[in-house]
Amino acid sequence: MSTAWAGGTDAILERMEQMTNLFIEEQRKSMYAGESATHCEECGEPIPESRRQAIPCKYCLACQSELEKQSR
Ligand SMILES: [Zn+2]
């Protein structure tokens, strides 16, 4: 954990936590539904089948890592 958010308020941290929980919840839901998009919902790039089989996902690797960066 970095202290980059040291200047932030508890409210920001709380919101980030909520967003992270929402993100996890979304992943969990799509996992239960067995849904896996064939194309990235963000950029429309096809998602490799190996990736879709490994984990139900809606985004390509690039967008996924971008989203994970944002949720940090
Ligand atoms: Zn994408």
N, CA, C, O and the ligand as a Tripos MOL2 file, in Angstrom:
@<TRIPOS>MOLECULE
protein
  289   287    73     0     0
PROTEIN
NO_CHARGES

@<TRIPOS>ATOM
      1 N           0.8420   -1.2110    0.0000 N.3       1 MET1
      2 CA          0.0000    0.0000    0.0000 C.3       1 MET1
      3 C           0.8750    1.2580    0.0000 C.2       1 MET1
      4 O           1.7610    1.4030    0.8430 O.2       1 MET1
      5 N           0.6300    2.1350   -0.9190 N.am      2 SER2
      6 CA          1.3960    3.3670   -0.9580 C.3       2 SER2
      7 C           0.6700    4.4420   -0.1640 C.2       2 SER2
      8 O          -0.5010    4.2940    0.1870 O.2       2 SER2
      9 N           1.3760    5.5100    0.1080 N.am      3 THR3
     10 CA          0.7560    6.5990    0.8560 C.3       3 THR3
     11 C           0.4030    7.7390   -0.0850 C.2       3 THR3
     12 O           0.3110    8.8960    0.3240 O.2       3 THR3
     13 N           0.2060    7.3930   -1.3540 N.am      4 ALA4
     14 CA         -0.1060    8.4100   -2.3460 C.3       4 ALA4
     15 C          -1.4140    9.1170   -2.0240 C.2       4 ALA4
     16 O          -1.6390   10.2520   -2.4440 O.2       4 ALA4
     17 N          -2.2790    8.4300   -1.2710 N.am      5 TRP5
     18 CA         -3.5860    9.0110   -0.9380 C.3       5 TRP5
     19 C          -3.5740    9.6750    0.4340 C.2       5 TRP5
     20 O          -4.6230    9.9690    1.0070 O.2       5 TRP5
     21 N          -2.3690    9.9050    0.9510 N.am      6 ALA6
     22 CA         -2.2700   10.4480    2.3030 C.3       6 ALA6
     23 C          -3.0220   11.7610    2.4350 C.2       6 ALA6
     24 O          -3.5550   12.0690    3.5010 O.2       6 ALA6
     25 N          -3.0670   12.5370    1.3580 N.am      7 GLY7
     26 CA         -3.7520   13.8200    1.4090 C.3       7 GLY7
     27 C          -5.2530   13.6940    1.2640 C.2       7 GLY7
     28 O          -5.9850   14.6560    1.4960 O.2       7 GLY7
     29 N          -5.7150   12.5250    0.8850 N.am      8 GLY8
     30 CA         -7.1460   12.3180    0.6730 C.3       8 GLY8
     31 C          -7.9020   12.2090    1.9740 C.2       8 GLY8
     32 O          -7.3170   12.0530    3.0460 O.2       8 GLY8
     33 N          -9.2010   12.2910    1.8620 N.am      9 THR9
     34 CA        -10.0370   12.1640    3.0510 C.3       9 THR9
     35 C         -10.5340   10.7350    3.1800 C.2       9 THR9
     36 O         -10.4190    9.9370    2.2490 O.2       9 THR9
     37 N         -11.0820   10.4250    4.3320 N.am     10 ASP10
     38 CA        -11.6600    9.1010    4.5310 C.3      10 ASP10
     39 C         -12.7760    8.8430    3.5270 C.2      10 ASP10
     40 O         -12.9970    7.7100    3.0990 O.2      10 ASP10
     41 N         -13.4730    9.9100    3.1590 N.am     11 ALA11
     42 CA        -14.5870    9.7640    2.2190 C.3      11 ALA11
     43 C         -14.1070    9.2240    0.8820 C.2      11 ALA11
     44 O         -14.7670    8.3840    0.2710 O.2      11 ALA11
     45 N         -12.9640    9.7040    0.4320 N.am     12 ILE12
     46 CA        -12.4230    9.2340   -0.8390 C.3      12 ILE12
     47 C         -12.0450    7.7610   -0.7310 C.2      12 ILE12
     48 O         -12.3560    6.9610   -1.6130 O.2      12 ILE12
     49 N         -11.3750    7.4200    0.3520 N.am     13 LEU13
     50 CA        -10.9850    6.0270    0.5550 C.3      13 LEU13
     51 C         -12.2170    5.1440    0.6250 C.2      13 LEU13
     52 O         -12.2430    4.0400    0.0810 O.2      13 LEU13
     53 N         -13.2340    5.6470    1.3020 N.am     14 GLU14
     54 CA        -14.4660    4.8730    1.4440 C.3      14 GLU14
     55 C         -15.1090    4.6550    0.0820 C.2      14 GLU14
     56 O         -15.5770    3.5600   -0.2320 O.2      14 GLU14
     57 N         -15.1230    5.7170   -0.7210 N.am     15 ARG15
     58 CA        -15.7220    5.6140   -2.0540 C.3      15 ARG15
     59 C         -14.9450    4.6300   -2.9280 C.2      15 ARG15
     60 O         -15.5240    3.8430   -3.6760 O.2      15 ARG15
     61 N         -13.6210    4.6970   -2.8120 N.am     16 MET16
     62 CA        -12.7930    3.7760   -3.5880 C.3      16 MET16
     63 C         -13.0830    2.3330   -3.1830 C.2      16 MET16
     64 O         -13.1260    1.4290   -4.0180 O.2      16 MET16
     65 N         -13.2780    2.1430   -1.8820 N.am     17 GLU17
     66 CA        -13.5610    0.8020   -1.4030 C.3      17 GLU17
     67 C         -14.9010    0.3210   -1.9380 C.2      17 GLU17
     68 O         -15.0540   -0.8380   -2.3260 O.2      17 GLU17
     69 N         -15.8680    1.2320   -1.9510 N.am     18 GLN18
     70 CA        -17.1850    0.8830   -2.4870 C.3      18 GLN18
     71 C         -17.0810    0.5080   -3.9540 C.2      18 GLN18
     72 O         -17.6890   -0.4650   -4.4000 O.2      18 GLN18
     73 N         -16.3050    1.2890   -4.7050 N.am     19 MET19
     74 CA        -16.1420    1.0250   -6.1330 C.3      19 MET19
     75 C         -15.4650   -0.3200   -6.3460 C.2      19 MET19
     76 O         -15.8360   -1.0820   -7.2390 O.2      19 MET19
     77 N         -14.4730   -0.5990   -5.5180 N.am     20 THR20
     78 CA        -13.7750   -1.8750   -5.6280 C.3      20 THR20
     79 C         -14.7240   -3.0200   -5.3230 C.2      20 THR20
     80 O         -14.7240   -4.0430   -6.0080 O.2      20 THR20
     81 N         -15.5400   -2.8360   -4.2800 N.am     21 ASN21
     82 CA        -16.5070   -3.8680   -3.9260 C.3      21 ASN21
     83 C         -17.5130   -4.0660   -5.0430 C.2      21 ASN21
     84 O         -17.8860   -5.1950   -5.3600 O.2      21 ASN21
     85 N         -17.9510   -2.9710   -5.6380 N.am     22 LEU22
     86 CA        -18.8820   -3.0460   -6.7670 C.3      22 LEU22
     87 C         -18.2650   -3.8180   -7.9160 C.2      22 LEU22
     88 O         -18.9090   -4.6580   -8.5430 O.2      22 LEU22
     89 N         -17.0110   -3.5170   -8.1770 N.am     23 PHE23
     90 CA        -16.2810   -4.1720   -9.2610 C.3      23 PHE23
     91 C         -16.2020   -5.6700   -9.0080 C.2      23 PHE23
     92 O         -16.4470   -6.4770   -9.9050 O.2      23 PHE23
     93 N         -15.8570   -6.0320   -7.7720 N.am     24 ILE24
     94 CA        -15.7630   -7.4460   -7.4130 C.3      24 ILE24
     95 C         -17.1360   -8.1020   -7.5300 C.2      24 ILE24
     96 O         -17.2670   -9.2300   -8.0070 O.2      24 ILE24
     97 N         -18.1460   -7.3740   -7.0870 N.am     25 GLU25
     98 CA        -19.5140   -7.8870   -7.1450 C.3      25 GLU25
     99 C         -19.9290   -8.1540   -8.5950 C.2      25 GLU25
    100 O         -20.5590   -9.1660   -8.9030 O.2      25 GLU25
    101 N         -19.5600   -7.2250   -9.4680 N.am     26 GLU26
    102 CA        -19.8570   -7.3800  -10.8920 C.3      26 GLU26
    103 C         -19.2030   -8.6480  -11.4370 C.2      26 GLU26
    104 O         -19.8260   -9.4330  -12.1510 O.2      26 GLU26
    105 N         -17.9420   -8.8240  -11.0850 N.am     27 GLN27
    106 CA        -17.1920   -9.9870  -11.5420 C.3      27 GLN27
    107 C         -17.8630  -11.2600  -11.0430 C.2      27 GLN27
    108 O         -17.9970  -12.2440  -11.7700 O.2      27 GLN27
    109 N         -18.2830  -11.2120   -9.7740 N.am     28 ARG28
    110 CA        -18.8910  -12.3860   -9.1560 C.3      28 ARG28
    111 C         -20.2000  -12.7270   -9.8660 C.2      28 ARG28
    112 O         -20.4890  -13.8870  -10.1600 O.2      28 ARG28
    113 N         -20.9780  -11.6840  -10.1290 N.am     29 LYS29
    114 CA        -22.2720  -11.8780  -10.8060 C.3      29 LYS29
    115 C         -22.0760  -12.5290  -12.1590 C.2      29 LYS29
    116 O         -22.7420  -13.5100  -12.4910 O.2      29 LYS29
    117 N         -21.1560  -11.9790  -12.9400 N.am     30 SER30
    118 CA        -20.9470  -12.5160  -14.2810 C.3      30 SER30
    119 C         -20.3740  -13.9230  -14.1920 C.2      30 SER30
    120 O         -20.5510  -14.7310  -15.1040 O.2      30 SER30
    121 N         -19.6950  -14.2090  -13.1040 N.am     31 MET31
    122 CA        -19.1490  -15.5420  -12.9280 C.3      31 MET31
    123 C         -20.2890  -16.5310  -12.6930 C.2      31 MET31
    124 O         -20.3080  -17.6260  -13.2560 O.2      31 MET31
    125 N         -21.2360  -16.1220  -11.8500 N.am     32 TYR32
    126 CA        -22.3780  -16.9910  -11.5620 C.3      32 TYR32
    127 C         -23.2360  -17.1690  -12.8060 C.2      32 TYR32
    128 O         -23.7530  -18.2550  -13.0740 O.2      32 TYR32
    129 N         -23.3770  -16.0980  -13.5520 N.am     33 ALA33
    130 CA        -24.2050  -16.1540  -14.7490 C.3      33 ALA33
    131 C         -23.5040  -16.9200  -15.8590 C.2      33 ALA33
    132 O         -24.1220  -17.2910  -16.8570 O.2      33 ALA33
    133 N         -22.2160  -17.1540  -15.6810 N.am     34 GLY34
    134 CA        -21.4630  -17.8430  -16.7060 C.3      34 GLY34
    135 C         -21.3140  -16.9950  -17.9540 C.2      34 GLY34
    136 O         -21.0430  -17.4980  -19.0440 O.2      34 GLY34
    137 N         -21.4930  -15.7300  -17.7730 N.am     35 GLU35
    138 CA        -21.4030  -14.8340  -18.9270 C.3      35 GLU35
    139 C         -19.9610  -14.4440  -19.1830 C.2      35 GLU35
    140 O         -19.2070  -14.1220  -18.2650 O.2      35 GLU35
    141 N         -19.6090  -14.4810  -20.4230 N.am     36 SER36
    142 CA        -18.2850  -14.0170  -20.8020 C.3      36 SER36
    143 C         -18.4000  -13.3860  -22.1830 C.2      36 SER36
    144 O         -18.7260  -14.0460  -23.1690 O.2      36 SER36
    145 N         -18.1270  -12.1200  -22.2190 N.am     37 ALA37
    146 CA        -18.2720  -11.4140  -23.4860 C.3      37 ALA37
    147 C         -17.2250  -11.8940  -24.4950 C.2      37 ALA37
    148 O         -16.0890  -12.1990  -24.1310 O.2      37 ALA37
    149 N         -17.6160  -11.9550  -25.7290 N.am     38 THR38
    150 CA        -16.6580  -12.3430  -26.7560 C.3      38 THR38
    151 C         -15.8180  -11.1450  -27.1810 C.2      38 THR38
    152 O         -14.7040  -11.2750  -27.6880 O.2      38 THR38
    153 N         -16.4110   -9.9600  -26.9480 N.am     39 HIS39
    154 CA        -15.6880   -8.7410  -27.2990 C.3      39 HIS39
    155 C         -15.6580   -7.8000  -26.0940 C.2      39 HIS39
    156 O         -16.5900   -7.7520  -25.2920 O.2      39 HIS39
    157 N         -14.5720   -7.0660  -25.9980 N.am     40 CYS40
    158 CA        -14.3960   -6.1250  -24.9040 C.3      40 CYS40
    159 C         -15.5120   -5.0710  -24.9250 C.2      40 CYS40
    160 O         -15.8140   -4.4850  -25.9650 O.2      40 CYS40
    161 N         -16.1150   -4.8460  -23.7510 N.am     41 GLU41
    162 CA        -17.1840   -3.8620  -23.6690 C.3      41 GLU41
    163 C         -16.6390   -2.4410  -23.7250 C.2      41 GLU41
    164 O         -17.3720   -1.4820  -23.9630 O.2      41 GLU41
    165 N         -15.3360   -2.3340  -23.5000 N.am     42 GLU42
    166 CA        -14.7290   -1.0170  -23.4470 C.3      42 GLU42
    167 C         -14.2480   -0.5610  -24.8300 C.2      42 GLU42
    168 O         -14.5630    0.5460  -25.2640 O.2      42 GLU42
    169 N         -13.4960   -1.4040  -25.5100 N.am     43 CYS43
    170 CA        -12.8950   -0.9790  -26.7770 C.3      43 CYS43
    171 C         -13.3810   -1.8180  -27.9560 C.2      43 CYS43
    172 O         -13.0920   -1.4950  -29.1070 O.2      43 CYS43
    173 N         -14.1260   -2.9060  -27.6730 N.am     44 GLY44
    174 CA        -14.6890   -3.7020  -28.7520 C.3      44 GLY44
    175 C         -13.7290   -4.7040  -29.3550 C.2      44 GLY44
    176 O         -14.0550   -5.3780  -30.3330 O.2      44 GLY44
    177 N         -12.5420   -4.8040  -28.7720 N.am     45 GLU45
    178 CA        -11.5690   -5.7790  -29.2560 C.3      45 GLU45
    179 C         -12.0280   -7.1830  -28.8770 C.2      45 GLU45
    180 O         -12.5880   -7.3820  -27.8000 O.2      45 GLU45
    181 N         -11.7970   -8.1490  -29.7460 N.am     46 PRO46
    182 CA        -12.1360   -9.5290  -29.3930 C.3      46 PRO46
    183 C         -11.3070  -10.0000  -28.1970 C.2      46 PRO46
    184 O         -10.1150   -9.7100  -28.0970 O.2      46 PRO46
    185 N         -11.9620  -10.7300  -27.2970 N.am     47 ILE47
    186 CA        -11.2480  -11.2550  -26.1370 C.3      47 ILE47
    187 C         -10.8000  -12.6780  -26.4720 C.2      47 ILE47
    188 O         -11.6170  -13.5010  -26.8850 O.2      47 ILE47
    189 N          -9.5140  -12.9740  -26.2990 N.am     48 PRO48
    190 CA         -9.0120  -14.3160  -26.6170 C.3      48 PRO48
    191 C          -9.7790  -15.3820  -25.8390 C.2      48 PRO48
    192 O         -10.1070  -15.1950  -24.6670 O.2      48 PRO48
    193 N         -10.0580  -16.4930  -26.5000 N.am     49 GLU49
    194 CA        -10.8630  -17.5300  -25.8750 C.3      49 GLU49
    195 C         -10.1940  -18.0980  -24.6270 C.2      49 GLU49
    196 O         -10.8640  -18.4370  -23.6510 O.2      49 GLU49
    197 N          -8.8620  -18.1970  -24.6700 N.am     50 SER50
    198 CA         -8.1430  -18.7400  -23.5150 C.3      50 SER50
    199 C          -8.4000  -17.8890  -22.2810 C.2      50 SER50
    200 O          -8.5000  -18.3950  -21.1630 O.2      50 SER50
    201 N          -8.5050  -16.5790  -22.5120 N.am     51 ARG51
    202 CA         -8.7530  -15.6600  -21.4090 C.3      51 ARG51
    203 C         -10.1910  -15.8080  -20.9200 C.2      51 ARG51
    204 O         -10.4460  -15.7860  -19.7160 O.2      51 ARG51
    205 N         -11.1120  -15.9550  -21.8360 N.am     52 ARG52
    206 CA        -12.5250  -16.0810  -21.4670 C.3      52 ARG52
    207 C         -12.7680  -17.3610  -20.6830 C.2      52 ARG52
    208 O         -13.6100  -17.4060  -19.7860 O.2      52 ARG52
    209 N         -12.0140  -18.4030  -21.0360 N.am     53 GLN53
    210 CA        -12.2080  -19.6730  -20.3350 C.3      53 GLN53
    211 C         -11.5780  -19.6400  -18.9540 C.2      53 GLN53
    212 O         -12.0730  -20.2610  -18.0130 O.2      53 GLN53
    213 N         -10.4860  -18.9110  -18.8490 N.am     54 ALA54
    214 CA         -9.7970  -18.8220  -17.5610 C.3      54 ALA54
    215 C         -10.6610  -18.0980  -16.5490 C.2      54 ALA54
    216 O         -10.7710  -18.5240  -15.3990 O.2      54 ALA54
    217 N         -11.2770  -17.0030  -16.9750 N.am     55 ILE55
    218 CA        -12.1200  -16.2180  -16.0710 C.3      55 ILE55
    219 C         -13.1720  -15.4960  -16.8960 C.2      55 ILE55
    220 O         -12.8410  -14.8700  -17.9030 O.2      55 ILE55
    221 N         -14.4530  -15.5750  -16.4810 N.am     56 PRO56
    222 CA        -15.4790  -14.8280  -17.2130 C.3      56 PRO56
    223 C         -15.1580  -13.3440  -17.1630 C.2      56 PRO56
    224 O         -15.0150  -12.7810  -16.0780 O.2      56 PRO56
    225 N         -15.0450  -12.7150  -18.2960 N.am     57 CYS57
    226 CA        -14.6320  -11.3290  -18.2970 C.3      57 CYS57
    227 C         -15.3420  -10.5720  -19.4060 C.2      57 CYS57
    228 O         -15.8040  -11.1520  -20.3880 O.2      57 CYS57
    229 N         -15.4130   -9.2860  -19.2240 N.am     58 LYS58
    230 CA        -16.0870   -8.4280  -20.1890 C.3      58 LYS58
    231 C         -15.1140   -7.5390  -20.9380 C.2      58 LYS58
    232 O         -15.4750   -6.8710  -21.9070 O.2      58 LYS58
    233 N         -13.8700   -7.5420  -20.4710 N.am     59 TYR59
    234 CA        -12.9070   -6.6200  -21.0600 C.3      59 TYR59
    235 C         -11.6600   -7.3540  -21.5230 C.2      59 TYR59
    236 O         -11.3170   -8.4190  -21.0080 O.2      59 TYR59
    237 N         -10.9990   -6.7740  -22.4900 N.am     60 CYS60
    238 CA         -9.7300   -7.3330  -22.9330 C.3      60 CYS60
    239 C          -8.6680   -7.0540  -21.8710 C.2      60 CYS60
    240 O          -8.8990   -6.3130  -20.9160 O.2      60 CYS60
    241 N          -7.5320   -7.6500  -22.0580 N.am     61 LEU61
    242 CA         -6.4760   -7.5490  -21.0510 C.3      61 LEU61
    243 C          -6.0760   -6.0970  -20.8120 C.2      61 LEU61
    244 O          -5.8800   -5.6770  -19.6720 O.2      61 LEU61
    245 N          -5.9560   -5.3350  -21.8990 N.am     62 ALA62
    246 CA         -5.5190   -3.9420  -21.7840 C.3      62 ALA62
    247 C          -6.5090   -3.1250  -20.9620 C.2      62 ALA62
    248 O          -6.1170   -2.3940  -20.0510 O.2      62 ALA62
    249 N          -7.8100   -3.2520  -21.2910 N.am     63 CYS63
    250 CA         -8.8280   -2.4780  -20.5880 C.3      63 CYS63
    251 C          -8.9790   -2.9600  -19.1510 C.2      63 CYS63
    252 O          -9.2080   -2.1660  -18.2390 O.2      63 CYS63
    253 N          -8.8490   -4.2670  -18.9610 N.am     64 GLN64
    254 CA         -8.9760   -4.8260  -17.6260 C.3      64 GLN64
    255 C          -7.9090   -4.2490  -16.6980 C.2      64 GLN64
    256 O          -8.2040   -3.8300  -15.5790 O.2      64 GLN64
    257 N          -6.6760   -4.2360  -17.1750 N.am     65 SER65
    258 CA         -5.5910   -3.7250  -16.3310 C.3      65 SER65
    259 C          -5.7550   -2.2250  -16.1200 C.2      65 SER65
    260 O          -5.3670   -1.6830  -15.0850 O.2      65 SER65
    261 N          -6.3380   -1.5630  -17.1170 N.am     66 GLU66
    262 CA         -6.6010   -0.1300  -16.9770 C.3      66 GLU66
    263 C          -7.6370    0.1040  -15.8750 C.2      66 GLU66
    264 O          -7.4830    1.0040  -15.0500 O.2      66 GLU66
    265 N          -8.6890   -0.7110  -15.8700 N.am     67 LEU67
    266 CA         -9.7350   -0.6140  -14.8610 C.3      67 LEU67
    267 C          -9.1780   -0.9300  -13.4820 C.2      67 LEU67
    268 O          -9.5270   -0.2860  -12.4920 O.2      67 LEU67
    269 N          -8.3020   -1.9360  -13.4320 N.am     68 GLU68
    270 CA         -7.7340   -2.3050  -12.1380 C.3      68 GLU68
    271 C          -6.8580   -1.1930  -11.5990 C.2      68 GLU68
    272 O          -6.7930   -0.9660  -10.3910 O.2      68 GLU68
    273 N          -6.1920   -0.5080  -12.4980 N.am     69 LYS69
    274 CA         -5.3630    0.6270  -12.0860 C.3      69 LYS69
    275 C          -6.2530    1.7040  -11.4680 C.2      69 LYS69
    276 O          -5.9180    2.2990  -10.4440 O.2      69 LYS69
    277 N          -7.3920    1.9380  -12.1150 N.am     70 GLN70
    278 CA         -8.2930    2.9870  -11.6460 C.3      70 GLN70
    279 C          -8.9260    2.6430  -10.3220 C.2      70 GLN70
    280 O          -9.2090    3.5360   -9.5240 O.2      70 GLN70
    281 N          -9.1580    1.3650  -10.0660 N.am     71 SER71
    282 CA         -9.8410    0.9660   -8.8380 C.3      71 SER71
    283 C          -8.8800    0.8990   -7.6710 C.2      71 SER71
    284 O          -9.2810    0.5950   -6.5470 O.2      71 SER71
    285 N          -7.6190    1.1790   -7.9290 N.am     72 ARG72
    286 CA         -6.6360    1.1060   -6.8550 C.3      72 ARG72
    287 C          -6.5750    2.3840   -6.0550 C.2      72 ARG72
    288 O          -5.7920    2.4840   -5.1100 O.2      72 ARG72
    289 ZN        -10.6200   -3.5170  -24.3700 Zn       73 ZN73
@<TRIPOS>BOND
     1     1     2 1
     2     2     3 1
     3     3     4 2
     4     3     5 am
     5     5     6 1
     6     6     7 1
     7     7     8 2
     8     7     9 am
     9     9    10 1
    10    10    11 1
    11    11    12 2
    12    11    13 am
    13    13    14 1
    14    14    15 1
    15    15    16 2
    16    15    17 am
    17    17    18 1
    18    18    19 1
    19    19    20 2
    20    19    21 am
    21    21    22 1
    22    22    23 1
    23    23    24 2
    24    23    25 am
    25    25    26 1
    26    26    27 1
    27    27    28 2
    28    27    29 am
    29    29    30 1
    30    30    31 1
    31    31    32 2
    32    31    33 am
    33    33    34 1
    34    34    35 1
    35    35    36 2
    36    35    37 am
    37    37    38 1
    38    38    39 1
    39    39    40 2
    40    39    41 am
    41    41    42 1
    42    42    43 1
    43    43    44 2
    44    43    45 am
    45    45    46 1
    46    46    47 1
    47    47    48 2
    48    47    49 am
    49    49    50 1
    50    50    51 1
    51    51    52 2
    52    51    53 am
    53    53    54 1
    54    54    55 1
    55    55    56 2
    56    55    57 am
    57    57    58 1
    58    58    59 1
    59    59    60 2
    60    59    61 am
    61    61    62 1
    62    62    63 1
    63    63    64 2
    64    63    65 am
    65    65    66 1
    66    66    67 1
    67    67    68 2
    68    67    69 am
    69    69    70 1
    70    70    71 1
    71    71    72 2
    72    71    73 am
    73    73    74 1
    74    74    75 1
    75    75    76 2
    76    75    77 am
    77    77    78 1
    78    78    79 1
    79    79    80 2
    80    79    81 am
    81    81    82 1
    82    82    83 1
    83    83    84 2
    84    83    85 am
    85    85    86 1
    86    86    87 1
    87    87    88 2
    88    87    89 am
    89    89    90 1
    90    90    91 1
    91    91    92 2
    92    91    93 am
    93    93    94 1
    94    94    95 1
    95    95    96 2
    96    95    97 am
    97    97    98 1
    98    98    99 1
    99    99   100 2
   100    99   101 am
   101   101   102 1
   102   102   103 1
   103   103   104 2
   104   103   105 am
   105   105   106 1
   106   106   107 1
   107   107   108 2
   108   107   109 am
   109   109   110 1
   110   110   111 1
   111   111   112 2
   112   111   113 am
   113   113   114 1
   114   114   115 1
   115   115   116 2
   116   115   117 am
   117   117   118 1
   118   118   119 1
   119   119   120 2
   120   119   121 am
   121   121   122 1
   122   122   123 1
   123   123   124 2
   124   123   125 am
   125   125   126 1
   126   126   127 1
   127   127   128 2
   128   127   129 am
   129   129   130 1
   130   130   131 1
   131   131   132 2
   132   131   133 am
   133   133   134 1
   134   134   135 1
   135   135   136 2
   136   135   137 am
   137   137   138 1
   138   138   139 1
   139   139   140 2
   140   139   141 am
   141   141   142 1
   142   142   143 1
   143   143   144 2
   144   143   145 am
   145   145   146 1
   146   146   147 1
   147   147   148 2
   148   147   149 am
   149   149   150 1
   150   150   151 1
   151   151   152 2
   152   151   153 am
   153   153   154 1
   154   154   155 1
   155   155   156 2
   156   155   157 am
   157   157   158 1
   158   158   159 1
   159   159   160 2
   160   159   161 am
   161   161   162 1
   162   162   163 1
   163   163   164 2
   164   163   165 am
   165   165   166 1
   166   166   167 1
   167   167   168 2
   168   167   169 am
   169   169   170 1
   170   170   171 1
   171   171   172 2
   172   171   173 am
   173   173   174 1
   174   174   175 1
   175   175   176 2
   176   175   177 am
   177   177   178 1
   178   178   179 1
   179   179   180 2
   180   179   181 am
   181   181   182 1
   182   182   183 1
   183   183   184 2
   184   183   185 am
   185   185   186 1
   186   186   187 1
   187   187   188 2
   188   187   189 am
   189   189   190 1
   190   190   191 1
   191   191   192 2
   192   191   193 am
   193   193   194 1
   194   194   195 1
   195   195   196 2
   196   195   197 am
   197   197   198 1
   198   198   199 1
   199   199   200 2
   200   199   201 am
   201   201   202 1
   202   202   203 1
   203   203   204 2
   204   203   205 am
   205   205   206 1
   206   206   207 1
   207   207   208 2
   208   207   209 am
   209   209   210 1
   210   210   211 1
   211   211   212 2
   212   211   213 am
   213   213   214 1
   214   214   215 1
   215   215   216 2
   216   215   217 am
   217   217   218 1
   218   218   219 1
   219   219   220 2
   220   219   221 am
   221   221   222 1
   222   222   223 1
   223   223   224 2
   224   223   225 am
   225   225   226 1
   226   226   227 1
   227   227   228 2
   228   227   229 am
   229   229   230 1
   230   230   231 1
   231   231   232 2
   232   231   233 am
   233   233   234 1
   234   234   235 1
   235   235   236 2
   236   235   237 am
   237   237   238 1
   238   238   239 1
   239   239   240 2
   240   239   241 am
   241   241   242 1
   242   242   243 1
   243   243   244 2
   244   243   245 am
   245   245   246 1
   246   246   247 1
   247   247   248 2
   248   247   249 am
   249   249   250 1
   250   250   251 1
   251   251   252 2
   252   251   253 am
   253   253   254 1
   254   254   255 1
   255   255   256 2
   256   255   257 am
   257   257   258 1
   258   258   259 1
   259   259   260 2
   260   259   261 am
   261   261   262 1
   262   262   263 1
   263   263   264 2
   264   263   265 am
   265   265   266 1
   266   266   267 1
   267   267   268 2
   268   267   269 am
   269   269   270 1
   270   270   271 1
   271   271   272 2
   272   271   273 am
   273   273   274 1
   274   274   275 1
   275   275   276 2
   276   275   277 am
   277   277   278 1
   278   278   279 1
   279   279   280 2
   280   279   281 am
   281   281   282 1
   282   282   283 1
   283   283   284 2
   284   283   285 am
   285   285   286 1
   286   286   287 1
   287   287   288 2
@<TRIPOS>SUBSTRUCTURE
     1 MET1         2 RESIDUE 1 A MET
     2 SER2         6 RESIDUE 1 A SER
     3 THR3        10 RESIDUE 1 A THR
     4 ALA4        14 RESIDUE 1 A ALA
     5 TRP5        18 RESIDUE 1 A TRP
     6 ALA6        22 RESIDUE 1 A ALA
     7 GLY7        26 RESIDUE 1 A GLY
     8 GLY8        30 RESIDUE 1 A GLY
     9 THR9        34 RESIDUE 1 A THR
    10 ASP10       38 RESIDUE 1 A ASP
    11 ALA11       42 RESIDUE 1 A ALA
    12 ILE12       46 RESIDUE 1 A ILE
    13 LEU13       50 RESIDUE 1 A LEU
    14 GLU14       54 RESIDUE 1 A GLU
    15 ARG15       58 RESIDUE 1 A ARG
    16 MET16       62 RESIDUE 1 A MET
    17 GLU17       66 RESIDUE 1 A GLU
    18 GLN18       70 RESIDUE 1 A GLN
    19 MET19       74 RESIDUE 1 A MET
    20 THR20       78 RESIDUE 1 A THR
    21 ASN21       82 RESIDUE 1 A ASN
    22 LEU22       86 RESIDUE 1 A LEU
    23 PHE23       90 RESIDUE 1 A PHE
    24 ILE24       94 RESIDUE 1 A ILE
    25 GLU25       98 RESIDUE 1 A GLU
    26 GLU26      102 RESIDUE 1 A GLU
    27 GLN27      106 RESIDUE 1 A GLN
    28 ARG28      110 RESIDUE 1 A ARG
    29 LYS29      114 RESIDUE 1 A LYS
    30 SER30      118 RESIDUE 1 A SER
    31 MET31      122 RESIDUE 1 A MET
    32 TYR32      126 RESIDUE 1 A TYR
    33 ALA33      130 RESIDUE 1 A ALA
    34 GLY34      134 RESIDUE 1 A GLY
    35 GLU35      138 RESIDUE 1 A GLU
    36 SER36      142 RESIDUE 1 A SER
    37 ALA37      146 RESIDUE 1 A ALA
    38 THR38      150 RESIDUE 1 A THR
    39 HIS39      154 RESIDUE 1 A HIS
    40 CYS40      158 RESIDUE 1 A CYS
    41 GLU41      162 RESIDUE 1 A GLU
    42 GLU42      166 RESIDUE 1 A GLU
    43 CYS43      170 RESIDUE 1 A CYS
    44 GLY44      174 RESIDUE 1 A GLY
    45 GLU45      178 RESIDUE 1 A GLU
    46 PRO46      182 RESIDUE 1 A PRO
    47 ILE47      186 RESIDUE 1 A ILE
    48 PRO48      190 RESIDUE 1 A PRO
    49 GLU49      194 RESIDUE 1 A GLU
    50 SER50      198 RESIDUE 1 A SER
    51 ARG51      202 RESIDUE 1 A ARG
    52 ARG52      206 RESIDUE 1 A ARG
    53 GLN53      210 RESIDUE 1 A GLN
    54 ALA54      214 RESIDUE 1 A ALA
    55 ILE55      218 RESIDUE 1 A ILE
    56 PRO56      222 RESIDUE 1 A PRO
    57 CYS57      226 RESIDUE 1 A CYS
    58 LYS58      230 RESIDUE 1 A LYS
    59 TYR59      234 RESIDUE 1 A TYR
    60 CYS60      238 RESIDUE 1 A CYS
    61 LEU61      242 RESIDUE 1 A LEU
    62 ALA62      246 RESIDUE 1 A ALA
    63 CYS63      250 RESIDUE 1 A CYS
    64 GLN64      254 RESIDUE 1 A GLN
    65 SER65      258 RESIDUE 1 A SER
    66 GLU66      262 RESIDUE 1 A GLU
    67 LEU67      266 RESIDUE 1 A LEU
    68 GLU68      270 RESIDUE 1 A GLU
    69 LYS69      274 RESIDUE 1 A LYS
    70 GLN70      278 RESIDUE 1 A GLN
    71 SER71      282 RESIDUE 1 A SER
    72 ARG72      286 RESIDUE 1 A ARG
    73 ZN73       289 GROUP 0 **** ****
